Amino acid sequence: MAARFRTQHLHRFDAAGKAFLYLRSAAIFALDDVSRTILELLDTEPRAREEILAVLGTRWSVAELDEGLDELRRVQAIVPVNEAPQLIPKVIPLEPFPLTTMVMNVTNQCNLACTYCYEYGEDKLVDTANGTQPKFMSEETAKQSVDFMFREAGQNKVVHMTLFGGETLLNMPVLRVAIPYARQRATEVGKRVEFNLTTNGTLLQPDVIDFLIENDIAVTISIDGPQDMQDKFRVFHSGAGSYDVAMPKIRELLRRHTAKPIGARVTLTSQTLDAQRIFRHLTEEVGFREVGFAPVTTSPDRQYAIEDGGFDKMLGQFQALAKEFLAHALESRHHGFANVKDTLEEIHKGASKAYPCGAGLGLMGVATDGQVALCHRFAGSPDHALGTVDDGIDRARQAEFLDRHHIEHKTDCRTCWARPLCAGGCYHEAQTRYGTTDHPNLHYCDWIREWTDICLRIYGELAERNPVYLSRFEGRMTDEASQTS
């Protein structure tokens, strides 16, 4: 009996007047008319070669149709109906994965009391008030963390050290020790260290800005936009808004610190979803070169949680900014919408993830006491610890984590066409929503698929109309440190 063919795990999209396929391998495949029509025919029901020839034989020759079928089979866009679904190969690193980015939580304290903060809000995973975690990292622990970073960096010639909190600048004494020490150690071991620091901007005094400039530190500012949006959730412990305190200092940092890009990182909530207005304010009025957005991580019963229609509204805002990004990119002009840029880079490099991010692999967080965690968001959580800066990484525990969190175990994800870029989503989001890190983030699946489709269409337009623009992503690695929040 002749084999009948069906489509599998693919996504079709149009760009620049052409049809494309995005495959489970993360490859993008341009469709000619023959291949496109065969796929459209197989969408209705599985068919054998002879049936396909009978329906389409008046439009194309047997040779043309066979060539189209062979090509679609070769890229695994179609498979025989009786062929068992191919599982995603479960490849676990056999050797210790080199550390690329260490996020050092120099304090778990903050001078703000942001309503939605995962460390201080009602959804926090880590109890930093029970005395088990020091409020501030010591100089000794900071140096041990630096030594740990270089020990675990393996053959990497460049390591990224991100300074984080709480509010990072509350522990300036340790920063003034740890950064020169890291630079000294880098020289001794023949590596280069790049620094990134995240701050809310309220403590950017002139001497602090001097320090950031002198030490060539890239800075990410956590800020939510115009005053009414910023002051809705990003408040001091007294309840007073932080905009008027932070903004003059942020403007001074932008004016003076020009050697490194200063990025803005925005948390979107159900009450602050006007991404276009936020973007305009932060780029055109304040002067940020790039702005990245992320939906708030919280349990669904919080007033500020984004649900259902909120994701639709957010997608519409993102789509409008993405359209602007494309118009600029087609003319090789800069546009500061970081969410599109980061996704385009992953698409261009053929990212096909078994894990959603580098947490527990190339990225780890260090708590104030030197405990090593999956990432900065889990710093101080014993349930998500992987070792200590003194003793190193617990390889057995790391291997168990990687085995359990491989996408092969996420049934809902295995057949999703957006799997290569998503891989189930953020571990911290899953912990907050579902109570476990290994649960896929099903609440935003539709959003992720639609956003990925938008970015694929932009990629296709650029590939056809201005491919030189995409060359900027070649040989460039996205700094994981800039994505911390």
N, C-alpha and C positions, 0 to 999 in steps of 0.2 A: 504494500500500500504506500502510495507516494506521501512523503512528509508534508504536513501542513505547517505553515509558518505563522508566528505571532510576533508582535512587537514586544520589547521589554525595556523597562527602566530608562526611558529616553524622554527628552523634552524638546519639542520643536518651537522655534521662534523665527520671526522675520526681522531682517535688518537691512537697510540700504537696498530694498527691493529684492532681496534674495532670501532663500529659505535655508535654515541651519538646523542642525541637531546638536543638543548637548547630551553627551553620553555618560553612562555610569563610570567610565574611566576618567571623566572630567575633560575628555577631548571634545573639541568643537569641530563638527563635520559639515561642510557645505553640501547642500543637496542640489542635484540637477533635477530637471523636470521628471525624468524617469523614476529616480529614487523617491522623489516627493510623492508622486502619484501611487507608487507601489505601497508606500506607508499609509497613505490615505485609504487605499483599498483594504489594507490589513486592519485598519482601525475598526472597520465594520464587523469583521469576523476573520478568524484564521482561514488561510487558503493554501492550497497546494500550488506548486509551480505551474502545473497545467491549467489550473483555474485562473491564475494570474495572466498567463499567456492568452487564454480565451477572452478575457475581459479587455485586456490592453493591447492585444495583438494588432488591432486595426490602427493603432497610433504609433507603435514602435515595432521594430523588427525583433525576432527572437533573440538575436545576438545582443541587441541593446537591452532587452529586458533581462536576459541572463547576466549581463554585466552588472546591471543595477542590483539584482538579487545577490550576486556574489559579493559585491561591495558592501551591501547592508549586512550580510552575514559576517563578513570579515571584521567589521567594526562592532559586531554583536548588537546591532540595532534590532535585528530580527533573529529568532531562533525557532527550531522545530517545536511544535506544541508538546510533544512527548518528552522533550529534553528537560531534565530536572533543573530548577532555578539554580543559577550559579551563586554560591555563597561568596561573600567578601573574604578574601584570604586573611586569615588571622595571623598577622605578622607582628610579633613582639620583639623589640630590640634585644638581641642576644648579649650585647655588651652594654655597659653603663652608658646611657645617653648623655652626651656632654651638656653641661649647663650653659645656656646662652644668656639668660637674664635672671638675675637675683633681685627680688623686690624686698628691700630691707625696711621693715616697719620700725622706725626709730622711736615711735611713741604710739600708744593707743588712746591718747588724750586729744581733745580738740577744743578750740576756743569757740567753735560754733556748735549748735545743737540742731542740725538739719533734721527735719521731721522724718524723712525717708531713709536716713543713713543706716546701712546694714550693720554698722558696728555699734551704733548708739540707739537705734530705733527699736521698736517692739519686736522686730523680726531678727534681731541680732543672733548670730550663731555662737558667739564667743562671750562668755561672761567675764569681762575685764574688771568688774567691780568686786570680785570675791577674793581678791588678794593673791591669786595664783599667778597672775602676770604682772610684772613690774610695769609701772606707768610709762617709764622711759627706759630705752636701751642704754646700757652703760658703755663707756669707751672700750672696755675690755671685750664685751660681747660684740661690739661693732667690728673690732679688729679680728676677732675670731670668725665673724661672718665673712669678712673680706678674704681671709685665708681659705675658708670653706669654698667660696666662690671660685677662686683660682685652682684649688685642688680638683674641683668637680668640672672645670671647664674643658678638660681633656685637651684635644688638639686645636680647639678653637683659638684663633689668633686675636679675636675681639670678643670681649665680654661686656654685657650691659648691666649696669648697677643702677637700680631705681630706688630713690629715697622716698619713703612713703609714711603715712600715718593712719589714723588720726590726722592732726595737722602737723605736717613734717617740720615746719619751721619752729615749732615749740621746742625742739631739741637741737638748736643750733650748736651748742657745745660739742655734741657728738658728731655733727656734720663737719665741723671744722677739724676734727681729728680723723674721721673715717675716710674722707675724700683724699686728702694728701697721702694717707697710708695706702689706700688702694692704688693711687698713681705710683707710689714707690714700689709696691709689690709687683705691679704690672711690668715695670722696668726690670725688676729682678728676674722675673720668669719669662721675659720676652714676649709679653702680650700687650694689647692696647685695651684700655677700659674707657667706656663711654658712659656718661652720667645723665640721668634724667631725674627730675624732682617734681612731685605733684604737690600743689598747695592751693588753698582757697584764696590766697592773695591778700588777706587782711594784715599779715605780718611782714609785708615786703618793705622793710625800712631801708633807707639809703645804704647802710653798711651791708645789709643782706643782699641787695642787688649787686653791690660791688663784689661780694663773695661769689655770686652766681656767674658774673661776667668773668672774673679772674680765673675761675675754675672751669669755664667753658661747659656749663651745665645746661642742658636742654630743660625747658620748664613746661609743664602742663598745668593749666589753671582750671580748677573745678568751678564753673560758673554757669548759671542757668538763664542768662539773658538780660533783657531790660529790667528796670528796677522793680516793676510790679511782679514779674515772674521770679526774679532772684529772691525778693523778700517774702515770697509766699511760703517757702520752705527752708531757705538757707538763712537761718536766723541765729543770733547770739542766744546764750542761755537765758537772758532777760526777756527774750521774745522780740527784740529789736532787729530790724532787717540789717543785712550786711553789705548791701550795695554801696551805700555812700562811703563806707569805710574802705572797702576793697577797691573800688573803681579808680580813684586817683593813683593808688599805688600800682595797680595793674597797668595803667596808661604810662606811668613812669618806667616800669619794667620794659614795656614794649618800645618806648622811645630810646632807651639806653642799651638794652640787650639785643643787639642785631646780628650777632655772629651765629646764633642758633635760632631755629624757628620756635616761636612760642605758640602752643596750641591751646585751644579751649575745649573742654570736655563738658557736655551738657547732659543732665539727667532729665528725661521727659516724664511727666506724670499725666494723669487724666485731666488735670487742671492747667497744664502748661504744655499744650500740644502744637502751638503755633511755631513750628520749626522755621518757617520762612522768616517770620518776624524776628525770631531769636538770631538766626543766621545773619540777617541784614544788620542788626544792631551790633553784633560782635565783630563782624568783618568790616562793614562800611563806617560805623560810628566809633568803634573802639580801636580797631586796627589789627585784630587777629588774622593771621594768614590762613589758618585752618581751624575748622570747627567740626568736632565729632559728636554724634548724638547716641544715646543709649536709653532704652526704656527702663523705668525704675524697676528694681528687683524687690519684690515684696509679695506677701501672701495676698490672695485675691479679695479678701474682705476689707482691705484698707481703703479709705476714701480716695487716696491718690493712685491706687492701682489702675493700670490700663487694661481694660477688658473689651472684648467684642468690637463695638463700634469705634472705640478708641484706637484700636489697631488700624481700622480702615481710615480714620482721619489722619493718623500718623503716616500711613502709606501714601495718602494723597499729598501730604506736605513733602515727604521725601521724593515723590515722583516729580513734583514741580521743581525742586532743587536739582534733581538728577537731570532734568531737561535743560536747565541752565548750564550744568556741568558739561553736558554734551556739546552745547553750542560753543562754549569756551574751548573745549578740547579740540573740536574740529578746526579751530583757528589757532591751535597750539598756544592758547592763553590759559593762565592759571585760574582755577576756581577752587575755593577752599572747603568744599563739601567732602570731608574726609571719608565718610561712609562709602561713597562711590569709589573713590580712589583706592581704598584698601581692598574692596571686593574685586575691582578690575585687576589689581595686582595678583590676587589669588587665581583669578580666571586665567590670566596671561601665563602664569607659571604652572598651570595645570594641577592646582591643588586638589588632591583627592584624599580626604582625611579619614583616618581610622578613629581619631579622637578630635573633639571640637576645638581644642586649643593646646598650648604647650604646657599646661599645668601638670605637674608631676613628671614632666619629661625635660624639656629645655628651659622651663620657667618654674621657679619655686619661690615661695615667700618665707621670710624669716621673721619670727615674732620677737618681741622685746627681750625675751629671756633666751633667745638663740634656738628655739624650737623651729624646725624646718617643716613647712606645710606645703600642701598642693600649690597654693598661690597666696597672694597677699590677702585675699578675702577670707581665707581660712586660717590665717596666722593666729596662733594661740588656741586653736581648737584641737584638743587631744585626739578626737575621733578622725581627724584629717591630717595628722602629723606623719611625716616620713623620716624623721630622725632629728638630729641636732647638729649645730655647726661644729661642735666639739667631736662628736662620735661619727659624724658623716650620715649618709643616707642608709636607711634600713632597706637593703636591696630586696629582701623577701617581701616586705610590705609593699614596696614600690611595684614589684612584679605582680603581686596579687591585685593591686589596684589597676594596673594596665590590662591584665587579663580580664578582669570583671567589667571594665568600662569600654572594652573594644566594641566598635559599632556592630560587630557580628551578633552581639547579645541584645541589641536594640531592635526587636522585631518590627516595630513601627517604622524604623528608619531604613531597614535594609533594601526595601523596594522603592523608596522615595527618590525621585530624580534629582532633588536638591541635596541629597546626602553628601556628595563630595565636598561641598562648602560648609555644610552645617554640622553633620555628624552628631546630631542630637541636641546641641546647644550647651550653654554654660553650666558647669557643675554646681556653682553656687546658686544659680537660678533654680536648678532642679532640686537642690536641697531645701531651698526656701518654699518652693511650690509643692513639692511632693514628699519631702522628708527624707530623700535619699539622692546621692549624687549620680547614681547610675540610671535614673529615670529620664527618658527623652522629654524635652520641653514641648509637649504636645499642644499647649495652649497657644503657641505662636507659629504652628506649622504653616498655616495658610499665609500668614504674613511673610515668613521666610521665603516660601516658594514664589510669592508675587514679587518680593523685593529682588530675589535672584533673577527672575525673568527680566525685570527692568534693567538690571546691570548687564545681563547677557545681551540684550538688545543694544545697549550703549556700546558694549565691546564689539559687537558685529558691525555697528555703524562706523566705529573708529577703524576697525580692521580693514574695511572696504574703502573708506573715504580719507583717512589720515593715519595710516599704519605707523608712521614715524612717531606719533605720540606715544604709542604703546611701547616703543623701544626703551623708554625711560624706566620701565619696570624690569628690564633685563639685567641680571647681576646685582639687583638691589634687594636686600632683605628688609622687610618691614620690621621696625624696632618694636618688639613686644612691649618694651617698657612704656611706649607712648600709648598703649592700649589699656593700661591699668586704670582702674577707677574705684 
